[in-house]
Amino acid sequence: MAAEGESLAAPLLERSAGRRDPFVEVRLYRRGAGPVAIFRSDLSGPRRDRLDVRRIQANHGLRALYAFKPEGSRRGLRIRCDPAAGYSALPFRDGAAIALDGEPKESWTKPVSVIVAGLLVPALMAAVAVNGVPEPLRSSRVINGIFPPWILVSAVIIFARARTRPRAP
């Protein structure tokens, strides 16, 4: 019997001195280079066996995480997270050492510069087609010698194909 003033639920709610939070040791690589960071990550989720993928991505500026094999510098499958909670879909063992490869977030300047170039080049070509080639460019040997029309057409086709080509995940 429990002594007066003592709750039967108290030992169940208190943490014992020997118990610790489950964790994994993460060696984080960036595009196969590194490791750029080595840290412990607590396991979360209802059974405390899931990796908090969203937090790792936010802390290290990554847009995707992949399983990684450092010996062969080979990426494995992408580590997907639960959309609601942000935990990994697959469980991890307490105390495991794992290697992850991260894909960094892209800078906003690269897509903006590609869009501006994609708008500017056709606009200049249309202006030349409507108004004709300006006299300084017509007499320039550099422009006429380096960029024949078939090279310009090829550049536009390659640019258009690169913009519409689907990318691998």
N, C-alpha and C positions, 0 to 999 in steps of 0.2 A: 504494500500500500504506500501511497505517496504521503509524505509528511504534509502537514497543514501549510498552506501558502505556496506549495510547490505544484507546478503544473505538469501533467503527464506529457503534454506536447512540447514542453521546453527543450528536451534533448533532441527532438526531431528538427526543431527550427534553428537551433544554434549550430554553428559550424564547428566541427571538431578541429583540434590543433593539427592533426596529421593530414587533414584533407586540403587539397589545393584545387585551383581552377584548372580544367583541362586546357592544354595549349598545343600548338605545333610550332616548330622552328622553321621559319621561312627564309629561304635564300632567294632573293629577288634579282632577276636579270632583266636587262632592258635591251630588247631586240638581240638576245643572245650574248650580249657583252656584260661582263661583270663577274661576280655579283655586285650590284650597286648598293644593296642593303641586305643585312642579315638581322632578323628580329623575331621576337616571339609574338604570335598572334593567338589570342584566346579563342577557344572554340565556343560557338554560340548555338542558338537554336533550341528547340524543345528538349532534345536529348543531349545537348552540349557536345555535338559531334560535327558541327558544320562550320565552315570557314566564312568569316564576314568579308565577302568579296568586294562589296560596295565600299566598305571603309578602306580597304587596301588600295583600291583604285583611286579613291579621293585623296588619300594621304600621299600617294606617290605620282599623281598626275597621269594616270593610265586610263586608256579607254577599253582595254581588253586584257585578260589574263589567260595564260596557257600553261598547261603542264609542261615541264621542261626536263630534258636529260642533259646535264652539263657535260658528261663524258663525250657524247657525240654531237653536242651543240644542236640537238634536234628538238623541235617543238612537238608537243603532243596535242591532245584535244583541248579545245577551249573550255575554260572553267566557267560555266554559266551559273548565274545566280537566280534565285527565286525573285520574281518581280516585286512581290509584296514586301518581303523581309530583307532581301539583299544577301541572304546566306547561300552558300554553295548548294548545288543540287545533290552532290555526292558527299557521303560522310568521310571524316578523317579520324585516324586513330590518335588518341592522346599521346603526346610525347614524340610523335613522328617528325622527321626532318624532311621537308619537301622543297623542291626547286620550282619556281614559277618564272615564266618569261612574260614580260609586260610589253604591250604595244602603247607607246606614248600618245597622248592626245595631240592632234595636229594643230598647228598655229592657224589663226584665222587669216593671217596675211597671205598664205599660199593660195587658198581658194579665191580670195578676193582678187589677187593679182592675175590668176588664170582667167577669171571672169572678165576683168578689165581688158586683158589682152585679147580675149575672145570677142569682145565687142569692138575694140579699137582697130584690129587688123581688117575685119570686113568693112568697117566704116571707111577706112582709108582706101581700100580697094574700090569701094563704091564711088568715093569722091574722085578717084583717078579715072574710073570708067565714065563718069558723067562729064567731068571737066577736062579730061585728057591729062597727059603727063606734063607737069610743069617743066619749063625750059631748063632750069638748072639741073633737074634730074635727067632730062633727055640727053643733055650734053655730057653728063658724068660717065666716065668710063668705068668707075668703080661699081656703081649701081647696075649698069647694063652688063658688065662683065661677070660680076659675082652672082647675081640673081636673075638668071634667065626665067622667062614666064613658066616653064614647066616645073622648075624648082619651087616657085611660089605656089603653084597649084598643088604640088605634092605636099608642101608644108600645111596647107589648109586642110587637105584630106586627112593627113596624119593627126592634126590637131582635133578635127571633128571625131575621128575614130577613137582617139584617146579619151575624149570627154564622155563618149557614150559606151565605152567598154565596161562590162560588169567587173567588179573587183572581187577577189576571193575573200572570204570572211576571215 
